[in-house]
Amino acid sequence: MDYQTFVKTLVANYESDMNSKPKNWRVSESLGKKITPDGQLNHFYGATTVIGLTEQDIETCGLIQERLISEVPHMLIPLNKDTFHVTVHALSNEYTVPEGEIQTEINRLEDKVAEEFTAIEQAYGGQVIRLRSLGPSTNGNDVVSIKLLPSTEKDFEVLYDLFTRFERIYPLERPYIPHVSLGYFKLETYNPSDVDKLYQSLEDLAALSDFEVTMDVNKLVYQIHHDMNDFRDQFFVESYNQTIT
């Protein structure tokens, strides 16, 4: 994958999201693993590697989230702003591993992840990755997130190499789409007027989404999550051998 191809693919995906307004909106059956029927976050156990946002970027993304929720409050379950992050690579979770085997899989991979954090610190410690916002859009019919793309070829090279390192450890065989998740849809069926309102809000917010997210590679963190608002730091690139308890 090269920079130009990656950027063109991300832009095409975003445009497809914005231009593919469904007439009959139905969330996926798998979303029930993350969201309960009464609109609460479900227990969703697993491991992931992410880079958290700066306070300034949290504030910027939070304003977009607040505006979106104010327009369609009956459709979305907002995520806590202090959990905002860019996923580098998801690892074992209830989508990818049978529920009774997740802990075993986490234990199997954790030393490999720690070794990779050591190598990343040596290769990229102290470097910054800048991502430019395209705007918020849907991912299928399950979540709204701010889609991002690398600002420069160097940003791409570092970010995509981070993704590739963890893809070798735990292959998902899915395209990498950098994003910041804002909220999940409730487990309901929405009528055409709801969908029209949602897409108009997304289009309006796209005009307010000309900003960059700045990420410190040292803040790359391995986390265990218990639901989509409960992410627990285990170790960082800047102190990969130091477990947080």
Secondary structure, DSSP 8 states (H G I E B T S, - for coil): --HHHHHHHHHHHHHHHHH---SSEE--GGGGGTB-TTS-B----EEEEEEE--HHHHHHHHHHHHHHHHHSTTTEEE--GGG-EEEEEEEEETTTS-GGGHHHHHHHHHHHHHHHHHHHHHHHTT-EEEEEEEEEEEETTTEEEEEEEESSHHHHHHHHHHHHHHHHHS---S----EEEEEEE-SSEE-HHHHHHHHHHHHHHHTT---EEEEEGGGEEEEEEEETTEEEEEEETTBTT----
